[in-house]
Amino acid sequence: MVTNFRKLGRPTGHRMAMLRTMVSQLIKHERIETTVAKAKEVRRLADRMVQLGKEGTELAKKRASSFVRGDDIVYKLFTEFAYRYKNRVGGYTRLLRTRIRQGDAAEMAYIEFIDHANELKQAKPAAPQPPERPPLDPWTKSRLSQKWATPK
């Protein structure tokens, strides 16, 4: 399921178990605090799980339940999150850097879902689309694309 990823200094089994648990806890609580590197990996997987929830097929339910831990989390994915993000194309999570951890000076961050109650930072409204420009005729377009040599 994961192709290019951060190793996070752990063997594969430990890393995947940790990421599965973190994604499940993120879906359950809708905000967790972790290191920036782990948060970036969790963001990829959590967005993929929300995408499966939006699909809503039986195959998508099987794939999601094979990754996240708990039937209540699968139910939340396929009901609440599917409805909340039905009009959003991507970018379901937000990463907010918070502090430097005292013991090992690791950079910490909150990762949270967008558009939920008590979010740390409000989502920006959608930017309006730029107005349509009329197409150029071929003569004008070719004249504008020509580059003239500078005189010596």
Secondary structure, DSSP 8 states (H G I E B T S, - for coil): ---S---TTS-HHHHHHHHHHHHHHHHHHSEEEEEHHHHHHHHHHHHHHHHHHHH--HHHHHHHHHHSS-HHHHHHIIIIIHHHTTT--S--EEEEEEEE-TTT--EEEEEEESS-TT-SS----------------HHHHHHHH-------
